[in-house]
Amino acid sequence: MPQLNPTPWFLVLLFSWMVLLVIIPPKVMHHHFTGDPTHHSAKEQTQTPWNWPWH
């Protein structure tokens, strides 16, 4: 049964892990998100209570 021969599958496993752990993380870490919350002003929002009658 050739599918039980681990030699080609082990290389596929090693190359796929190499791609996932070496090549992809730097590409993801260099991505800049446009919605960075640190650039917003620190102005505190005023909250007003609701004046609705509850019938």
Backbone bond lengths (Angstrom), bond angles and torsions (degrees), N, CA, C in turn:
res aa  C-N    CA-C-N  psi(-1)  N-CA   C-N-CA  omega(-1)  CA-C   N-CA-C  phi
1 M - - - 1.461 - - 1.531 108.42 -
2 P 1.310 118.65 109.46 1.464 120.77 -174.54 1.528 113.88 -70.80
3 Q 1.336 118.57 -22.33 1.454 118.84 -178.78 1.521 112.39 -71.44
4 L 1.343 117.89 -12.96 1.453 120.53 177.40 1.524 112.29 -90.44
5 N 1.298 117.63 -2.33 1.451 121.18 176.06 1.536 108.38 -75.37
6 P 1.335 119.40 113.94 1.467 120.47 -172.65 1.520 114.82 -78.66
7 T 1.314 118.18 -8.49 1.462 119.73 -173.39 1.528 112.90 -62.09
8 P 1.328 122.10 -54.09 1.478 118.40 -178.69 1.524 112.27 -71.19
9 W 1.319 118.20 -33.21 1.456 120.66 -177.93 1.519 111.29 -72.12
10 F 1.317 116.53 -32.42 1.460 119.21 177.49 1.533 110.91 -66.77
11 L 1.313 117.80 -39.05 1.465 120.64 176.45 1.526 111.71 -66.05
12 V 1.325 116.07 -38.52 1.465 119.65 176.51 1.525 109.69 -63.42
13 L 1.315 116.78 -41.78 1.467 121.12 177.87 1.523 110.78 -62.73
14 L 1.316 117.80 -46.05 1.463 120.85 -179.27 1.528 112.07 -64.05
15 F 1.318 117.22 -43.82 1.464 119.54 -179.60 1.528 111.92 -68.36
16 S 1.316 117.38 -36.86 1.461 118.83 178.59 1.529 111.11 -67.75
17 W 1.352 117.69 -39.41 1.463 120.03 176.81 1.521 110.73 -68.30
18 M 1.318 117.32 -34.98 1.457 120.03 177.57 1.532 110.27 -63.34
19 V 1.308 116.53 -42.53 1.461 119.85 178.06 1.520 110.27 -65.06
20 L 1.317 117.09 -43.52 1.465 120.18 -176.66 1.525 112.82 -69.98
21 L 1.318 118.23 -33.08 1.461 120.28 -174.39 1.527 114.43 -100.63
22 V 1.318 118.76 -17.16 1.456 120.19 -175.52 1.528 111.69 -112.59
23 I 1.287 118.30 -41.70 1.466 120.92 -172.14 1.525 112.06 -91.73
24 I 1.307 118.38 -44.23 1.468 121.07 -173.05 1.540 113.89 -74.85
25 P 1.352 122.25 -42.62 1.471 119.66 -177.76 1.527 115.62 -58.06
26 P 1.331 121.15 -41.16 1.474 117.15 176.40 1.524 113.20 -62.82
27 K 1.323 116.98 -33.96 1.466 119.19 178.49 1.521 110.72 -67.20
28 V 1.317 117.12 -37.71 1.458 120.38 179.79 1.527 110.33 -73.15
29 M 1.329 117.65 -38.83 1.463 120.42 -177.30 1.528 112.86 -71.06
30 H 1.316 118.80 -22.26 1.458 121.41 178.35 1.525 112.61 -87.28
31 H 1.321 117.28 1.65 1.462 120.71 178.66 1.526 109.39 -77.19
32 H 1.313 116.87 133.85 1.465 121.92 179.41 1.524 108.31 -104.91
33 F 1.319 115.63 124.49 1.450 120.61 178.78 1.526 109.34 -83.07
34 T 1.316 116.50 139.30 1.461 120.08 -177.78 1.518 112.49 -82.22
35 G 1.308 118.64 -21.59 1.462 121.84 -177.57 1.508 112.21 -98.18
36 D 1.331 118.18 49.78 1.459 121.79 -178.49 1.527 109.62 -71.85
37 P 1.323 119.70 120.99 1.462 120.86 -175.69 1.525 113.92 -74.93
38 T 1.317 119.88 -10.64 1.459 120.69 -177.87 1.521 112.36 -76.21
39 H 1.322 118.98 -15.60 1.448 120.99 -178.68 1.529 113.21 -88.59
40 H 1.303 117.54 -2.73 1.457 119.93 179.01 1.526 109.92 -78.22
41 S 1.300 115.43 155.21 1.461 119.02 179.06 1.523 109.57 -71.28
42 A 1.303 114.95 153.62 1.463 120.70 -177.33 1.526 111.13 -90.21
43 K 1.330 117.72 20.74 1.461 120.92 -179.77 1.523 109.86 -67.05
44 E 1.315 115.65 130.80 1.454 120.18 -178.77 1.530 109.72 -82.06
45 Q 1.312 116.82 134.15 1.454 120.83 -178.72 1.523 109.51 -82.05
46 T 1.310 114.77 140.53 1.464 119.23 177.35 1.520 108.86 -87.63
47 Q 1.308 114.94 138.99 1.455 120.16 179.40 1.514 108.73 -112.71
48 T 1.333 115.39 129.53 1.462 120.02 178.02 1.520 108.52 -111.06
49 P 1.329 116.99 139.09 1.467 118.50 179.82 1.525 110.93 -73.86
50 W 1.309 115.71 156.06 1.454 120.93 177.27 1.517 109.29 -78.86
51 N 1.314 115.93 137.76 1.453 121.55 178.28 1.519 111.36 -108.31
52 W 1.312 117.32 36.52 1.446 120.87 -176.91 1.521 110.00 -85.54
53 P 1.307 116.23 135.15 1.479 118.22 173.60 1.531 110.07 -75.34
54 W 1.292 116.93 132.61 1.463 121.31 179.81 1.524 108.67 -99.57
55 H 1.325 116.88 101.51 1.473 121.99 -178.63 1.491 109.56 -103.96
